[in-house]
Amino acid sequence: MTIHLPAPDGSLRAYEPRTEPLAVTPGTPFTSRTVFSAAHVVADPFADTNPDAPAAVDWDATLAFRRHLWSHGLGVAEAMDTAQRGMGLDWAGAAELIRRSAAEARAVGGRIACGVGTDQITGGTLAEIRTAYEEQLALVEESGAQAILMASRALAATATGPEDYLDVYGHLLRQAAEPVVLHWLGPMFDPALAGYWGSADLDAATETFLEVIAAHPDKVDGIKVSLLDAQREVDLRRRLPQGVRCYTGDDFNYPELIAGDEQGFSHALLGIFDPLGPLAAEAVRRLDTGDTAAFRGLLDPTVELSRHLFQTPTRFYKTGVVFLAWLAGHQTHFTMVGGLQSARSLPHFARAYELADGLSLFPDPKLAEDRMKTLLALYGVAR
């Protein structure tokens, strides 16, 4: 039962895989928190394509994974950065993903929110950026999904100060049919978003962000904060208008932020809840009963895995997410759109496997072990 895993120094260490499968059954939606998993896409491994070509998606496997998340009571945050938006998945692919996933959500009664951005353009005037946002917002609203207004690379490149963000976001919020989620994605996830909200000073940027919300509180369901700074998120959520939710996007500190304190708590919209879906769902159900200790007891041990997957360069966390989906049996291959399966090292994969196995995260531990051995052999590690 021993498997030999490579360490960063080039040595091999013996590891004894666990044999206990993940023992979590599907359940009903949550009552105490609104929780979204930002879901990955499954590439078509037989497509004759290359990293510069449009993404080739295995739609059956991609939608099956969303049904898996819905079955555990989780919402799906669609066409976000976890789905390789802007890192292999272009707007045409994202639009098709939104249409298909929204239709699937209607069919099974699943909750879905979809990313609205400007990735059909690479730059332009503020008017052109507004038009790009409007096109995507219209598609999401027509699909029946909730809209998540994502940060825009084009806006980050074009805006000359906070007033440009106030103008663009105010324009979009005024015409939104239903309340949206505002997404603040930090530069650790996308370097092109440095200085978002008009300033590299996070305190100044926060004031602009809050000004956007304060001007249109009826059009903002909540905010999704991905800055990997727990205290900044807590300070921000305490300043939100009544009725505006905070959805944590902090993949380093999510247990404490979701658990909350005497002054409030965060809901969740997390990429790490893609591989942790069933376990995260079980934890939130404990929170639904008021058992915060049991919630923390289930989720706290997962933080080491999450911090490993999201280590610098953070934007390549998608590779670890898809790797674990392959080990868990949610897809038949470890191939990603844009060839992103090459973005992490073999020692990184080995540690991810070890941590996930230690959490009993795999429904079929033997399958996960066999697939890990296959990957090791591919890299030249003898069985």
ROVEX-607377 format. One record per residue (C-alpha): residue number from 1; x negated, y, z negated. Coordinates in nm, 2 decimals, always signed. Layout:
BEGIN
vexlum resi: NUM, px: X, py: Y, pz: Z
...
***
This chain:
BEGIN
vexlum resi: 1, px: +0.00, py: +0.00, pz: +0.00
vexlum resi: 2, px: -0.31, py: +0.23, pz: -0.01
vexlum resi: 3, px: -0.34, py: +0.50, pz: +0.25
vexlum resi: 4, px: -0.66, py: +0.70, pz: +0.30
vexlum resi: 5, px: -0.60, py: +1.07, pz: +0.33
vexlum resi: 6, px: -0.86, py: +1.33, pz: +0.45
vexlum resi: 7, px: -0.97, py: +1.61, pz: +0.22
vexlum resi: 8, px: -1.08, py: +1.95, pz: +0.34
vexlum resi: 9, px: -1.45, py: +1.86, pz: +0.28
vexlum resi: 10, px: -1.42, py: +1.57, pz: +0.53
vexlum resi: 11, px: -1.41, py: +1.29, pz: +0.27
vexlum resi: 12, px: -1.13, py: +1.03, pz: +0.25
vexlum resi: 13, px: -0.93, py: +0.97, pz: -0.07
vexlum resi: 14, px: -0.71, py: +0.67, pz: -0.16
vexlum resi: 15, px: -0.34, py: +0.75, pz: -0.22
vexlum resi: 16, px: -0.07, py: +0.51, pz: -0.33
vexlum resi: 17, px: +0.26, py: +0.61, pz: -0.16
vexlum resi: 18, px: +0.57, py: +0.60, pz: -0.37
vexlum resi: 19, px: +0.84, py: +0.35, pz: -0.29
vexlum resi: 20, px: +1.15, py: +0.53, pz: -0.43
vexlum resi: 21, px: +1.36, py: +0.69, pz: -0.16
vexlum resi: 22, px: +1.53, py: +1.02, pz: -0.20
vexlum resi: 23, px: +1.85, py: +0.95, pz: -0.40
vexlum resi: 24, px: +2.08, py: +1.24, pz: -0.32
vexlum resi: 25, px: +2.42, py: +1.21, pz: -0.17
vexlum resi: 26, px: +2.61, py: +1.47, pz: +0.04
vexlum resi: 27, px: +2.84, py: +1.69, pz: -0.16
vexlum resi: 28, px: +3.07, py: +1.99, pz: -0.15
vexlum resi: 29, px: +2.99, py: +2.36, pz: -0.11
vexlum resi: 30, px: +2.84, py: +2.55, pz: -0.40
vexlum resi: 31, px: +3.04, py: +2.77, pz: -0.64
vexlum resi: 32, px: +2.77, py: +2.98, pz: -0.81
vexlum resi: 33, px: +2.54, py: +3.07, pz: -0.52
vexlum resi: 34, px: +2.55, py: +3.12, pz: -0.15
vexlum resi: 35, px: +2.27, py: +2.92, pz: +0.00
vexlum resi: 36, px: +2.14, py: +2.90, pz: +0.36
vexlum resi: 37, px: +1.87, py: +2.69, pz: +0.50
vexlum resi: 38, px: +1.68, py: +2.85, pz: +0.79
vexlum resi: 39, px: +1.67, py: +2.55, pz: +1.02
vexlum resi: 40, px: +1.40, py: +2.44, pz: +1.27
vexlum resi: 41, px: +1.46, py: +2.33, pz: +1.63
vexlum resi: 42, px: +1.36, py: +1.99, pz: +1.77
vexlum resi: 43, px: +1.15, py: +2.00, pz: +2.09
vexlum resi: 44, px: +1.22, py: +1.77, pz: +2.38
vexlum resi: 45, px: +0.90, py: +1.56, pz: +2.39
vexlum resi: 46, px: +0.96, py: +1.44, pz: +2.74
vexlum resi: 47, px: +0.99, py: +1.78, pz: +2.90
vexlum resi: 48, px: +0.72, py: +1.86, pz: +3.15
vexlum resi: 49, px: +0.64, py: +2.20, pz: +3.01
vexlum resi: 50, px: +0.36, py: +2.41, pz: +2.85
vexlum resi: 51, px: +0.32, py: +2.68, pz: +2.58
vexlum resi: 52, px: +0.39, py: +2.96, pz: +2.83
vexlum resi: 53, px: +0.71, py: +2.81, pz: +2.96
vexlum resi: 54, px: +1.06, py: +2.85, pz: +2.82
vexlum resi: 55, px: +1.13, py: +2.62, pz: +2.52
vexlum resi: 56, px: +1.26, py: +2.27, pz: +2.60
vexlum resi: 57, px: +1.49, py: +2.18, pz: +2.32
vexlum resi: 58, px: +1.63, py: +1.84, pz: +2.22
vexlum resi: 59, px: +1.99, py: +1.96, pz: +2.16
vexlum resi: 60, px: +2.12, py: +1.64, pz: +2.02
vexlum resi: 61, px: +1.85, py: +1.61, pz: +1.76
vexlum resi: 62, px: +1.86, py: +1.98, pz: +1.68
vexlum resi: 63, px: +2.24, py: +1.98, pz: +1.62
vexlum resi: 64, px: +2.22, py: +1.65, pz: +1.42
vexlum resi: 65, px: +1.98, py: +1.82, pz: +1.18
vexlum resi: 66, px: +2.22, py: +2.10, pz: +1.13
vexlum resi: 67, px: +2.50, py: +1.85, pz: +1.05
vexlum resi: 68, px: +2.26, py: +1.69, pz: +0.79
vexlum resi: 69, px: +2.23, py: +2.03, pz: +0.62
vexlum resi: 70, px: +2.60, py: +2.10, pz: +0.63
vexlum resi: 71, px: +2.68, py: +1.76, pz: +0.49
vexlum resi: 72, px: +2.49, py: +1.86, pz: +0.17
vexlum resi: 73, px: +2.69, py: +2.19, pz: +0.13
vexlum resi: 74, px: +2.42, py: +2.42, pz: +0.27
vexlum resi: 75, px: +2.48, py: +2.70, pz: +0.51
vexlum resi: 76, px: +2.27, py: +2.72, pz: +0.82
vexlum resi: 77, px: +2.08, py: +3.03, pz: +0.91
vexlum resi: 78, px: +2.03, py: +2.99, pz: +1.28
vexlum resi: 79, px: +1.79, py: +3.13, pz: +1.53
vexlum resi: 80, px: +1.56, py: +3.27, pz: +1.26
vexlum resi: 81, px: +1.18, py: +3.26, pz: +1.24
vexlum resi: 82, px: +1.20, py: +2.90, pz: +1.11
vexlum resi: 83, px: +1.35, py: +2.81, pz: +1.45
vexlum resi: 84, px: +1.03, py: +2.96, pz: +1.61
vexlum resi: 85, px: +1.21, py: +3.27, pz: +1.72
vexlum resi: 86, px: +0.94, py: +3.47, pz: +1.90
vexlum resi: 87, px: +0.69, py: +3.18, pz: +1.85
vexlum resi: 88, px: +0.80, py: +2.95, pz: +2.13
vexlum resi: 89, px: +1.17, py: +3.02, pz: +2.14
vexlum resi: 90, px: +1.27, py: +3.31, pz: +2.36
vexlum resi: 91, px: +1.60, py: +3.50, pz: +2.36
vexlum resi: 92, px: +1.75, py: +3.28, pz: +2.63
vexlum resi: 93, px: +1.68, py: +2.97, pz: +2.42
vexlum resi: 94, px: +1.79, py: +3.14, pz: +2.10
vexlum resi: 95, px: +2.12, py: +3.25, pz: +2.27
vexlum resi: 96, px: +2.19, py: +2.89, pz: +2.37
vexlum resi: 97, px: +2.10, py: +2.77, pz: +2.02
vexlum resi: 98, px: +2.34, py: +3.02, pz: +1.87
vexlum resi: 99, px: +2.63, py: +2.92, pz: +2.10
vexlum resi: 100, px: +2.58, py: +2.54, pz: +2.04
vexlum resi: 101, px: +2.52, py: +2.57, pz: +1.67
vexlum resi: 102, px: +2.82, py: +2.80, pz: +1.62
vexlum resi: 103, px: +3.04, py: +2.56, pz: +1.81
vexlum resi: 104, px: +2.91, py: +2.27, pz: +1.60
vexlum resi: 105, px: +2.98, py: +2.47, pz: +1.28
vexlum resi: 106, px: +3.34, py: +2.52, pz: +1.38
vexlum resi: 107, px: +3.38, py: +2.15, pz: +1.46
vexlum resi: 108, px: +3.25, py: +2.03, pz: +1.12
vexlum resi: 109, px: +3.35, py: +2.33, pz: +0.90
vexlum resi: 110, px: +3.00, py: +2.44, pz: +0.83
vexlum resi: 111, px: +2.89, py: +2.78, pz: +0.73
vexlum resi: 112, px: +2.66, py: +2.96, pz: +0.98
vexlum resi: 113, px: +2.48, py: +3.29, pz: +1.01
vexlum resi: 114, px: +2.27, py: +3.38, pz: +1.31
vexlum resi: 115, px: +1.97, py: +3.61, pz: +1.38
vexlum resi: 116, px: +2.02, py: +3.92, pz: +1.58
vexlum resi: 117, px: +1.70, py: +4.08, pz: +1.71
vexlum resi: 118, px: +1.55, py: +4.25, pz: +2.01
vexlum resi: 119, px: +1.33, py: +3.98, pz: +2.15
vexlum resi: 120, px: +1.47, py: +4.00, pz: +2.50
vexlum resi: 121, px: +1.24, py: +4.31, pz: +2.53
vexlum resi: 122, px: +0.88, py: +4.37, pz: +2.42
vexlum resi: 123, px: +0.91, py: +4.74, pz: +2.38
vexlum resi: 124, px: +1.10, py: +5.05, pz: +2.49
vexlum resi: 125, px: +1.28, py: +5.36, pz: +2.37
vexlum resi: 126, px: +1.50, py: +5.37, pz: +2.07
vexlum resi: 127, px: +1.80, py: +5.37, pz: +2.30
vexlum resi: 128, px: +1.67, py: +5.06, pz: +2.47
vexlum resi: 129, px: +1.61, py: +4.89, pz: +2.14
vexlum resi: 130, px: +1.96, py: +4.97, pz: +2.03
vexlum resi: 131, px: +2.10, py: +4.82, pz: +2.35
vexlum resi: 132, px: +1.90, py: +4.50, pz: +2.29
vexlum resi: 133, px: +2.03, py: +4.47, pz: +1.94
vexlum resi: 134, px: +2.38, py: +4.54, pz: +2.06
vexlum resi: 135, px: +2.36, py: +4.26, pz: +2.32
vexlum resi: 136, px: +2.26, py: +4.00, pz: +2.06
vexlum resi: 137, px: +2.51, py: +4.13, pz: +1.80
vexlum resi: 138, px: +2.79, py: +4.09, pz: +2.05
vexlum resi: 139, px: +2.69, py: +3.73, pz: +2.13
vexlum resi: 140, px: +2.67, py: +3.63, pz: +1.76
vexlum resi: 141, px: +3.00, py: +3.80, pz: +1.69
vexlum resi: 142, px: +3.17, py: +3.63, pz: +1.99
vexlum resi: 143, px: +3.04, py: +3.29, pz: +1.87
vexlum resi: 144, px: +3.22, py: +3.34, pz: +1.54
vexlum resi: 145, px: +2.90, py: +3.34, pz: +1.33
vexlum resi: 146, px: +2.79, py: +3.59, pz: +1.07
vexlum resi: 147, px: +2.52, py: +3.83, pz: +1.19
vexlum resi: 148, px: +2.18, py: +3.86, pz: +1.04
vexlum resi: 149, px: +2.01, py: +4.18, pz: +1.16
vexlum resi: 150, px: +1.65, py: +4.07, pz: +1.19
vexlum resi: 151, px: +1.34, py: +4.30, pz: +1.19
vexlum resi: 152, px: +1.24, py: +4.41, pz: +1.54
vexlum resi: 153, px: +0.89, py: +4.40, pz: +1.67
vexlum resi: 154, px: +0.99, py: +4.65, pz: +1.94
vexlum resi: 155, px: +1.13, py: +4.89, pz: +1.67
vexlum resi: 156, px: +0.82, py: +4.85, pz: +1.46
vexlum resi: 157, px: +0.60, py: +4.94, pz: +1.76
vexlum resi: 158, px: +0.82, py: +5.24, pz: +1.87
vexlum resi: 159, px: +0.95, py: +5.40, pz: +1.55
vexlum resi: 160, px: +0.76, py: +5.71, pz: +1.45
vexlum resi: 161, px: +0.90, py: +5.72, pz: +1.09
vexlum resi: 162, px: +1.18, py: +5.63, pz: +0.86
vexlum resi: 163, px: +1.44, py: +5.85, pz: +1.05
vexlum resi: 164, px: +1.41, py: +5.61, pz: +1.35
vexlum resi: 165, px: +1.50, py: +5.31, pz: +1.14
vexlum resi: 166, px: +1.79, py: +5.50, pz: +0.98
vexlum resi: 167, px: +1.92, py: +5.60, pz: +1.33
vexlum resi: 168, px: +1.90, py: +5.25, pz: +1.48
vexlum resi: 169, px: +2.04, py: +5.06, pz: +1.18
vexlum resi: 170, px: +2.31, py: +5.31, pz: +1.11
vexlum resi: 171, px: +2.42, py: +5.28, pz: +1.47
vexlum resi: 172, px: +2.44, py: +4.90, pz: +1.45
vexlum resi: 173, px: +2.61, py: +4.89, pz: +1.11
vexlum resi: 174, px: +2.88, py: +5.14, pz: +1.23
vexlum resi: 175, px: +2.98, py: +4.91, pz: +1.51
vexlum resi: 176, px: +2.94, py: +4.57, pz: +1.34
vexlum resi: 177, px: +3.28, py: +4.39, pz: +1.32
vexlum resi: 178, px: +3.20, py: +4.22, pz: +0.99
vexlum resi: 179, px: +2.95, py: +4.28, pz: +0.71
vexlum resi: 180, px: +2.60, py: +4.16, pz: +0.81
vexlum resi: 181, px: +2.29, py: +4.05, pz: +0.63
vexlum resi: 182, px: +1.99, py: +4.28, pz: +0.66
vexlum resi: 183, px: +1.66, py: +4.10, pz: +0.69
vexlum resi: 184, px: +1.33, py: +4.25, pz: +0.58
vexlum resi: 185, px: +1.05, py: +4.02, pz: +0.70
vexlum resi: 186, px: +0.71, py: +4.10, pz: +0.57
vexlum resi: 187, px: +0.39, py: +4.11, pz: +0.78
vexlum resi: 188, px: +0.26, py: +3.79, pz: +0.62
vexlum resi: 189, px: +0.54, py: +3.61, pz: +0.83
vexlum resi: 190, px: +0.49, py: +3.83, pz: +1.14
vexlum resi: 191, px: +0.19, py: +4.07, pz: +1.16
vexlum resi: 192, px: +0.37, py: +4.28, pz: +1.42
vexlum resi: 193, px: +0.61, py: +4.39, pz: +1.15
vexlum resi: 194, px: +0.35, py: +4.58, pz: +0.95
vexlum resi: 195, px: +0.48, py: +4.92, pz: +0.84
vexlum resi: 196, px: +0.85, py: +4.83, pz: +0.88
vexlum resi: 197, px: +1.10, py: +5.09, pz: +0.76
vexlum resi: 198, px: +0.86, py: +5.36, pz: +0.86
vexlum resi: 199, px: +0.58, py: +5.31, pz: +0.61
vexlum resi: 200, px: +0.30, py: +5.07, pz: +0.51
vexlum resi: 201, px: +0.37, py: +5.18, pz: +0.15
vexlum resi: 202, px: +0.62, py: +4.93, pz: +0.02
vexlum resi: 203, px: +0.77, py: +5.17, pz: -0.23
vexlum resi: 204, px: +0.84, py: +5.42, pz: +0.04
vexlum resi: 205, px: +0.97, py: +5.15, pz: +0.27
vexlum resi: 206, px: +1.20, py: +5.03, pz: +0.00
vexlum resi: 207, px: +1.36, py: +5.37, pz: -0.04
vexlum resi: 208, px: +1.44, py: +5.38, pz: +0.34
vexlum resi: 209, px: +1.58, py: +5.03, pz: +0.32
vexlum resi: 210, px: +1.80, py: +5.12, pz: +0.03
vexlum resi: 211, px: +1.91, py: +5.44, pz: +0.21
vexlum resi: 212, px: +2.03, py: +5.23, pz: +0.51
vexlum resi: 213, px: +2.24, py: +5.02, pz: +0.27
vexlum resi: 214, px: +2.37, py: +5.31, pz: +0.07
vexlum resi: 215, px: +2.50, py: +5.48, pz: +0.38
vexlum resi: 216, px: +2.70, py: +5.17, pz: +0.49
vexlum resi: 217, px: +2.77, py: +4.94, pz: +0.18
vexlum resi: 218, px: +3.09, py: +4.81, pz: +0.33
vexlum resi: 219, px: +2.90, py: +4.68, pz: +0.63
vexlum resi: 220, px: +2.63, py: +4.50, pz: +0.44
vexlum resi: 221, px: +2.71, py: +4.16, pz: +0.30
vexlum resi: 222, px: +2.36, py: +4.13, pz: +0.16
vexlum resi: 223, px: +1.99, py: +4.16, pz: +0.22
vexlum resi: 224, px: +1.74, py: +3.89, pz: +0.29
vexlum resi: 225, px: +1.40, py: +3.98, pz: +0.15
vexlum resi: 226, px: +1.08, py: +3.79, pz: +0.26
vexlum resi: 227, px: +0.79, py: +3.97, pz: +0.10
vexlum resi: 228, px: +0.66, py: +3.69, pz: -0.13
vexlum resi: 229, px: +0.68, py: +3.94, pz: -0.42
vexlum resi: 230, px: +0.91, py: +3.82, pz: -0.69
vexlum resi: 231, px: +0.91, py: +4.14, pz: -0.91
vexlum resi: 232, px: +0.97, py: +4.36, pz: -0.61
vexlum resi: 233, px: +1.27, py: +4.15, pz: -0.51
vexlum resi: 234, px: +1.41, py: +4.17, pz: -0.87
vexlum resi: 235, px: +1.36, py: +4.55, pz: -0.88
vexlum resi: 236, px: +1.53, py: +4.58, pz: -0.54
vexlum resi: 237, px: +1.83, py: +4.36, pz: -0.61
vexlum resi: 238, px: +1.90, py: +4.56, pz: -0.93
vexlum resi: 239, px: +1.94, py: +4.87, pz: -0.72
vexlum resi: 240, px: +2.18, py: +4.73, pz: -0.47
vexlum resi: 241, px: +2.53, py: +4.88, pz: -0.45
vexlum resi: 242, px: +2.81, py: +4.67, pz: -0.61
vexlum resi: 243, px: +2.91, py: +4.38, pz: -0.39
vexlum resi: 244, px: +2.59, py: +4.37, pz: -0.18
vexlum resi: 245, px: +2.41, py: +4.04, pz: -0.24
vexlum resi: 246, px: +2.04, py: +3.96, pz: -0.24
vexlum resi: 247, px: +1.94, py: +3.65, pz: -0.05
vexlum resi: 248, px: +1.59, py: +3.55, pz: -0.15
vexlum resi: 249, px: +1.35, py: +3.47, pz: +0.12
vexlum resi: 250, px: +1.06, py: +3.42, pz: -0.12
vexlum resi: 251, px: +0.93, py: +3.07, pz: -0.05
vexlum resi: 252, px: +0.68, py: +3.11, pz: -0.34
vexlum resi: 253, px: +0.91, py: +3.21, pz: -0.62
vexlum resi: 254, px: +1.26, py: +3.09, pz: -0.53
vexlum resi: 255, px: +1.35, py: +2.88, pz: -0.84
vexlum resi: 256, px: +1.32, py: +3.18, pz: -1.08
vexlum resi: 257, px: +1.48, py: +3.42, pz: -0.84
vexlum resi: 258, px: +1.79, py: +3.20, pz: -0.78
vexlum resi: 259, px: +1.82, py: +3.12, pz: -1.15
vexlum resi: 260, px: +1.81, py: +3.49, pz: -1.22
vexlum resi: 261, px: +1.82, py: +3.67, pz: -1.55
vexlum resi: 262, px: +2.06, py: +3.86, pz: -1.77
vexlum resi: 263, px: +2.09, py: +4.14, pz: -1.51
vexlum resi: 264, px: +2.16, py: +3.92, pz: -1.20
vexlum resi: 265, px: +2.03, py: +3.66, pz: -0.96
vexlum resi: 266, px: +1.95, py: +3.60, pz: -0.60
vexlum resi: 267, px: +2.14, py: +3.39, pz: -0.35
vexlum resi: 268, px: +1.91, py: +3.21, pz: -0.10
vexlum resi: 269, px: +1.82, py: +3.21, pz: +0.27
vexlum resi: 270, px: +1.50, py: +3.00, pz: +0.28
vexlum resi: 271, px: +1.29, py: +2.82, pz: +0.53
vexlum resi: 272, px: +1.17, py: +2.58, pz: +0.26
vexlum resi: 273, px: +1.53, py: +2.46, pz: +0.22
vexlum resi: 274, px: +1.49, py: +2.29, pz: +0.56
vexlum resi: 275, px: +1.27, py: +2.01, pz: +0.42
vexlum resi: 276, px: +1.41, py: +2.05, pz: +0.07
vexlum resi: 277, px: +1.78, py: +2.06, pz: +0.18
vexlum resi: 278, px: +1.93, py: +1.76, pz: -0.01
vexlum resi: 279, px: +1.71, py: +1.82, pz: -0.32
vexlum resi: 280, px: +1.79, py: +2.19, pz: -0.32
vexlum resi: 281, px: +2.16, py: +2.12, pz: -0.29
vexlum resi: 282, px: +2.15, py: +1.89, pz: -0.59
vexlum resi: 283, px: +1.97, py: +2.16, pz: -0.79
vexlum resi: 284, px: +2.22, py: +2.43, pz: -0.70
vexlum resi: 285, px: +2.51, py: +2.19, pz: -0.81
vexlum resi: 286, px: +2.34, py: +2.17, pz: -1.15
vexlum resi: 287, px: +2.34, py: +2.55, pz: -1.16
vexlum resi: 288, px: +2.71, py: +2.54, pz: -1.07
vexlum resi: 289, px: +2.77, py: +2.37, pz: -1.40
vexlum resi: 290, px: +2.57, py: +2.62, pz: -1.59
vexlum resi: 291, px: +2.27, py: +2.39, pz: -1.64
vexlum resi: 292, px: +1.99, py: +2.62, pz: -1.55
vexlum resi: 293, px: +1.73, py: +2.39, pz: -1.72
vexlum resi: 294, px: +1.83, py: +2.10, pz: -1.49
vexlum resi: 295, px: +1.82, py: +2.33, pz: -1.19
vexlum resi: 296, px: +1.47, py: +2.44, pz: -1.27
vexlum resi: 297, px: +1.37, py: +2.09, pz: -1.35
vexlum resi: 298, px: +1.46, py: +1.98, pz: -1.00
vexlum resi: 299, px: +1.33, py: +2.28, pz: -0.81
vexlum resi: 300, px: +1.02, py: +2.40, pz: -1.00
vexlum resi: 301, px: +0.82, py: +2.09, pz: -0.90
vexlum resi: 302, px: +0.88, py: +2.17, pz: -0.53
vexlum resi: 303, px: +0.70, py: +2.50, pz: -0.54
vexlum resi: 304, px: +0.36, py: +2.35, pz: -0.50
vexlum resi: 305, px: +0.47, py: +2.19, pz: -0.17
vexlum resi: 306, px: +0.63, py: +2.52, pz: -0.06
vexlum resi: 307, px: +0.32, py: +2.72, pz: -0.13
vexlum resi: 308, px: +0.11, py: +2.47, pz: +0.06
vexlum resi: 309, px: +0.33, py: +2.49, pz: +0.37
vexlum resi: 310, px: +0.35, py: +2.87, pz: +0.35
vexlum resi: 311, px: -0.02, py: +2.92, pz: +0.29
vexlum resi: 312, px: -0.21, py: +3.18, pz: +0.50
vexlum resi: 313, px: -0.16, py: +3.22, pz: +0.79
vexlum resi: 314, px: +0.20, py: +3.21, pz: +0.66
vexlum resi: 315, px: +0.36, py: +3.23, pz: +1.00
vexlum resi: 316, px: +0.25, py: +2.88, pz: +1.08
vexlum resi: 317, px: +0.47, py: +2.73, pz: +0.80
vexlum resi: 318, px: +0.70, py: +2.60, pz: +1.08
vexlum resi: 319, px: +0.44, py: +2.34, pz: +1.17
vexlum resi: 320, px: +0.47, py: +2.18, pz: +0.82
vexlum resi: 321, px: +0.84, py: +2.20, pz: +0.82
vexlum resi: 322, px: +0.87, py: +2.01, pz: +1.15
vexlum resi: 323, px: +0.60, py: +1.76, pz: +1.03
vexlum resi: 324, px: +0.81, py: +1.67, pz: +0.73
vexlum resi: 325, px: +1.12, py: +1.64, pz: +0.94
vexlum resi: 326, px: +0.94, py: +1.38, pz: +1.15
vexlum resi: 327, px: +0.82, py: +1.19, pz: +0.84
vexlum resi: 328, px: +1.17, py: +1.20, pz: +0.70
vexlum resi: 329, px: +1.32, py: +1.05, pz: +1.01
vexlum resi: 330, px: +1.52, py: +1.35, pz: +1.13
vexlum resi: 331, px: +1.34, py: +1.33, pz: +1.47
vexlum resi: 332, px: +1.15, py: +1.07, pz: +1.65
vexlum resi: 333, px: +0.83, py: +1.27, pz: +1.73
vexlum resi: 334, px: +0.60, py: +1.54, pz: +1.60
vexlum resi: 335, px: +0.61, py: +1.78, pz: +1.89
vexlum resi: 336, px: +0.71, py: +2.15, pz: +1.87
vexlum resi: 337, px: +0.81, py: +2.41, pz: +2.12
vexlum resi: 338, px: +0.51, py: +2.61, pz: +2.22
vexlum resi: 339, px: +0.28, py: +2.33, pz: +2.12
vexlum resi: 340, px: +0.28, py: +2.47, pz: +1.76
vexlum resi: 341, px: +0.22, py: +2.12, pz: +1.62
vexlum resi: 342, px: -0.15, py: +2.21, pz: +1.66
vexlum resi: 343, px: -0.13, py: +2.51, pz: +1.43
vexlum resi: 344, px: -0.23, py: +2.32, pz: +1.11
vexlum resi: 345, px: -0.52, py: +2.09, pz: +1.03
vexlum resi: 346, px: -0.52, py: +1.72, pz: +0.95
vexlum resi: 347, px: -0.61, py: +1.78, pz: +0.58
vexlum resi: 348, px: -0.32, py: +2.02, pz: +0.56
vexlum resi: 349, px: -0.08, py: +1.76, pz: +0.69
vexlum resi: 350, px: -0.23, py: +1.50, pz: +0.45
vexlum resi: 351, px: -0.17, py: +1.72, pz: +0.15
vexlum resi: 352, px: +0.19, py: +1.80, pz: +0.27
vexlum resi: 353, px: +0.26, py: +1.43, pz: +0.30
vexlum resi: 354, px: +0.12, py: +1.36, pz: -0.05
vexlum resi: 355, px: +0.31, py: +1.64, pz: -0.21
vexlum resi: 356, px: +0.64, py: +1.55, pz: -0.04
vexlum resi: 357, px: +0.60, py: +1.19, pz: -0.12
vexlum resi: 358, px: +0.53, py: +1.28, pz: -0.48
vexlum resi: 359, px: +0.87, py: +1.45, pz: -0.49
vexlum resi: 360, px: +1.04, py: +1.13, pz: -0.35
vexlum resi: 361, px: +1.15, py: +1.36, pz: -0.07
vexlum resi: 362, px: +1.17, py: +1.09, pz: +0.20
vexlum resi: 363, px: +1.49, py: +0.89, pz: +0.26
vexlum resi: 364, px: +1.27, py: +0.60, pz: +0.38
vexlum resi: 365, px: +0.92, py: +0.61, pz: +0.22
vexlum resi: 366, px: +0.79, py: +0.32, pz: +0.43
vexlum resi: 367, px: +0.88, py: +0.50, pz: +0.75
vexlum resi: 368, px: +0.71, py: +0.82, pz: +0.63
vexlum resi: 369, px: +0.40, py: +0.61, pz: +0.54
vexlum resi: 370, px: +0.39, py: +0.44, pz: +0.87
vexlum resi: 371, px: +0.42, py: +0.77, pz: +1.06
vexlum resi: 372, px: +0.15, py: +0.93, pz: +0.85
vexlum resi: 373, px: -0.08, py: +0.63, pz: +0.93
vexlum resi: 374, px: +0.01, py: +0.68, pz: +1.30
vexlum resi: 375, px: -0.10, py: +1.05, pz: +1.28
vexlum resi: 376, px: -0.42, py: +0.95, pz: +1.09
vexlum resi: 377, px: -0.51, py: +0.70, pz: +1.36
vexlum resi: 378, px: -0.45, py: +0.95, pz: +1.63
vexlum resi: 379, px: -0.71, py: +1.17, pz: +1.46
vexlum resi: 380, px: -0.95, py: +0.88, pz: +1.43
vexlum resi: 381, px: -0.89, py: +0.78, pz: +1.07
vexlum resi: 382, px: -0.91, py: +0.40, pz: +1.05
vexlum resi: 383, px: -0.62, py: +0.23, pz: +0.89
***
